[in-house]
Each structure stands twice: as structure tokens, then as C-alpha cells.
């Protein structure tokens, strides 16, 4: 298949799945395998992920700009910034400490598809079960979460080191179980995505710097733009969908996808 078409397809897939609780990493890895697309190193998926990050910045730019302007003098802006940094901290510590294990073991070609299949299936079941057990929300403002709740949500995010465990799914479901309102934790998940994904992307680019020269930058540019445009639509519509339908549709999707992948692997 033509590389331009593949770049467009993968850009669409990245934009659709990055912020939904279905694991974009899982979908990209499986899609690349099916399409026979194996770019040098991991430059292509890493860089197009920046397109999805940019979509969050574009949607929330007024919020981020206001916080930056008011940060020196506003306690509210300072509190917001600290909650995001506190939630980000566990990913920094675990990501740096286990980066080699994550890439060499969890993402090893012989292991990753099985981990993804089990994670998709198990995560889907957990969503359906735990959504019914979530307590009544006690915290309904994602901009003013207590520091301890921010830390706990950050610890939930760490589960996404396993391929197939969605970062947004772990933080949203974890936040709901911690008493944070669905909309509030969804907003906070988007805020948290920016430093988390930028940090992970910079680290991956650094680790794969030797592959940069061999990268097909034309295909990467196409994937980047497509991922940004698709993610822009997803970010704008996700919270409304989540408020109306909850996480259950994603739970059923994950179960179907996980079972399908298990059957494919066994055959």
C-alpha cells in the first residue's frame, strides 16, 4: 500500500484513539503490523502523537494562556498548575525508571500483541463492572481538585505503561472511583495529557535520535496534520459523549477488540 495512504490512515487512527479510553498505542501497533508499515525506529508514531497533543492545546488555549498570565499572582492558577504537576510526577518517575523494561519487554514484538489483547479485554470488563460501582461524585471541578486527588489520578495514569491500557481510560475511571465527577476528571485528563504526552514524546525522540535521519518526513508530516485535525474533533466532542453515555460503550468495544485480537493471534 502507498506510504501516503498508510500515513493518512494511521493519522486518522491516532487522532481517533489518543483521547478515547481504547488505547491509541494498541491500535497503532496492530495497524502497523497489519499494514506492514515498519518505519525506522519509532519516529513516525511518536511524532504524529504530537499532532494529537496540539489538538488539546488548540481547544484549551484560552485556559492555558489565562493560567500562564495569572500564575505569578493568582492562587487559583497556582493551585491548578500544582495539581497538574503533581498528577504528572508519577509518570515521570516510573517512566524514567522503567523505560528500558517498557520498550524492551512490554513492547517486544513477541509479547506486545498478547499484552494488548489481554489489556483490551480485561480493561473492557473492568470498565463495565467498575462504572456501576462508582460513588456519587464529591469533586465536580477539574480545575480545583485537591492535591491528594491529583496524585491518586496520576498514579492511575501509570497503569498505561502496559500496552493496551488506555491512559485516558485509567485516569477517567480511576477518578470516578475516587469520587471525582465524570466531566471534571475528563477535563483534568486533557490537562494532564499535555505534559505527560510531551514528556513521553521528547523521551522517545531522544531514545530514537539515530533513526531521525532515515525517517520519511513527508509521511510523518501528513500523519501529524491528519492526527491533529481528527483529534481536534474528538477532543471537542468527547466530554459531551461521555456525559451522555458514560464509559460503557468503550468497555464493550474493548471486549470485542480484545477477543478478536486473541482469536487472530491464536490462529
Secondary structure, 3 states (H helix, E strand, C coil): CCHHHHHHHHHHHHHHHCCCCCCHHHHHHHHHHHHCCCCCCCHHHHHHHHHHHHHHHHHCHHHHHHHHHHCCCCHHHHHHHHHHHHHHHHHHHHHHHHHHHHHHHHCCHHHHHHHHHHHHHHHHHHHHHHHHHCCCCCECCCCCCCHHHHHHHHHHHHHHHCCCCCHHHHHHHHHHHCCECHHHHHHHHHHHHHHHHHHHHHHHHHHCHHHCCCCCHHHHHHHHHHHHHHHHHHHHHHHHHHHHHCCHHHHHHHHHHHHHHHHHHHC
